[in-house]
């Protein structure tokens, strides 16, 4: 959605179901779902990626939330190009600290948690792809900046299970096709 399209959608009330924000998923043309995580969970369930029981779903969701915790911690570091509260020097130092110290520690904790639910074939939960595997892929391989991709993989060098999960998902034919053909976005 371009900036003018977003402005028009917001002004028309089209985004009211999500408090005037994107993303918004319309089901059957008239049933809106806002909030990215709610959309992710809905689609994961529709695609059979939430396990076979409510307990499976909770454990899968737990791993996905651990991944979100890592992303949220990165945002709090404040080195994003969108952060206007820090100088470029401060951002450079915060970025270095994140990728060299903070992120590796957090990823190692996520790795330990995933090992408790991983099946014998190295899936995040059980023995087939789940929303948790997709969340790990998103965390490690689907970064928006190329420099972040390199630094993220270096931060994950002691997390063989997470790296193998992310690599497996990135090699799924439909995932790799989508990553190559999706619309370009700053997000």
C-alpha positions in Angstrom: 0.0 0.0 0.0 1.5 3.3 -1.0 1.4 6.3 1.3 -1.4 8.0 -0.7 -3.4 4.7 -0.7 -2.9 4.4 3.1 -4.0 8.0 3.7 -7.1 7.5 1.6 -8.0 4.2 3.3 -7.5 5.8 6.7 -9.6 8.9 5.8 -12.4 6.8 4.3 -12.7 4.7 7.5 -11.6 1.5 5.7 -9.0 0.9 8.5 -11.3 1.7 11.5 -11.4 -1.9 12.6 -7.7 -1.7 13.3 -7.8 1.8 14.9 -6.9 3.5 11.6 -3.7 1.4 11.1 -2.5 -1.3 8.8 -2.5 -4.3 8.5 -6.1 -5.2 8.0 -7.2 -8.5 6.6 -10.7 -8.7 5.1 -12.3 -12.2 5.2 -15.2 -12.8 2.8 -15.0 -9.1 1.9 -16.6 -7.8 5.1 -15.1 -9.5 8.2 -12.0 -7.5 9.2 -9.1 -8.8 11.3 -6.6 -6.2 12.5 -3.4 -6.6 14.4 -0.5 -8.5 12.7 -0.2 -11.2 15.3 -4.0 -11.9 15.2 -3.8 -12.2 11.4 -0.7 -14.5 11.7 -2.5 -16.8 14.1 -5.7 -16.9 12.1 -3.8 -17.7 8.9 -1.6 -20.3 10.7 -4.6 -22.1 11.9 -6.3 -22.0 8.5 -3.1 -23.4 7.0 -2.8 -26.2 9.6 0.3 -24.7 11.2 -1.1 -24.6 14.8 -0.8 -28.3 15.8 -3.5 -30.9 16.5 -4.8 -29.7 19.9 -5.2 -26.6 22.0 -2.1 -27.5 23.9 -0.1 -27.9 20.7 -1.3 -24.4 19.6 -0.3 -22.9 22.9 3.2 -24.3 22.7 3.6 -23.3 19.1 2.3 -19.8 19.9 4.8 -19.7 22.9 7.7 -20.1 20.5 6.4 -17.5 18.1 6.0 -15.1 21.1 9.7 -15.8 22.1 10.6 -14.7 18.5 8.5 -11.6 18.9 10.3 -10.9 22.2 13.6 -10.8 20.4 12.2 -8.5 17.7 10.7 -6.2 20.4 14.0 -6.1 22.3 15.7 -5.1 19.0 13.2 -2.3 18.5 13.8 -1.1 22.1 17.5 -0.8 21.4 16.6 2.2 19.2 19.0 1.9 16.3 16.3 1.9 13.6 16.5 4.5 10.9 13.1 5.6 12.1 14.5 6.5 15.6 15.0 10.2 15.8 16.0 10.2 19.5 19.5 9.0 19.1 22.5 10.3 17.2 24.0 8.3 14.4 26.9 7.4 16.7 24.5 6.2 19.4 22.6 4.1 16.9 25.9 2.6 15.6 26.9 1.6 19.2 23.4 0.3 20.0 23.4 -1.8 16.9 26.8 -3.2 17.6 25.8 -4.1 21.2 22.6 -5.7 20.0 24.1 -8.0 17.3 27.3 -8.8 19.2 26.0 -9.2 22.8 22.2 -9.0 23.4 20.8 -10.9 20.4 23.1 -13.9 20.7 22.1 -14.3 24.4 18.4 -14.1 23.5 18.7 -16.5 20.6 20.5 -19.0 22.8 17.5 -18.9 25.2 15.1 -19.3 22.4 17.2 -22.3 21.1 16.9 -23.9 24.6 13.2 -23.4 24.6 12.7 -24.9 21.1 14.8 -27.9 22.0 12.1 -28.8 24.6 9.4 -28.9 21.9 11.3 -30.0 18.9 10.7 -33.3 17.2 13.4 -35.7 16.1 13.6 -34.1 12.6 14.4 -30.6 13.9 11.1 -28.9 13.6 10.3 -26.2 16.2 7.4 -28.2 17.5 6.7 -31.9 16.9 7.6 -33.4 13.5 6.1 -31.0 10.9 6.2 -27.4 10.0 4.3 -25.1 12.3 3.7 -21.4 12.9 6.7 -21.6 15.2 9.0 -22.6 12.3 7.7 -19.7 10.3 8.3 -17.3 13.2 11.9 -18.5 13.5 12.4 -18.1 9.7 11.0 -14.6 10.0 13.3 -13.7 12.9 16.5 -15.1 11.3 16.1 -14.9 7.5 13.4 -12.4 6.6 15.1 -9.2 7.9 14.4 -6.0 6.0 18.0 -4.8 5.7 20.7 -6.9 4.1 23.3 -5.8 6.7 20.9 -7.1 9.4 20.7 -10.5 7.7 24.4 -11.0 7.9 24.6 -9.8 11.5 21.6 -11.8 12.5 23.1 -15.0 11.2 26.4 -14.3 13.0 24.4 -13.7 16.2 22.8 -17.1 15.7 26.0 -19.0 15.0 25.6 -21.0 18.3 22.0 -21.8 17.6 22.3 -24.7 15.1 18.6 -25.8 15.5 17.2 -22.3 14.9 19.4 -21.8 11.9 18.5 -25.2 10.4 14.8 -24.4 10.9 15.1 -21.0 9.3 17.0 -22.5 6.4 14.5 -25.3 5.9 11.6 -22.8 5.8 13.5 -20.5 3.4 13.9 -23.5 1.0 10.2 -24.4 1.0 9.3 -23.8 -2.7 6.3 -21.6 -1.9 8.2 -19.5 0.6 11.2 -18.9 -1.6 8.9 -18.0 -4.5 7.0 -15.5 -2.4 10.2 -13.9 -1.0 11.4 -13.4 -4.5 8.2 -12.0 -6.0 6.5 -10.2 -3.1 6.0 -6.4 -3.3 9.0 -4.4 -2.1 8.4 -2.6 1.2 10.4 -0.6 3.7 8.9 -2.9 6.4 
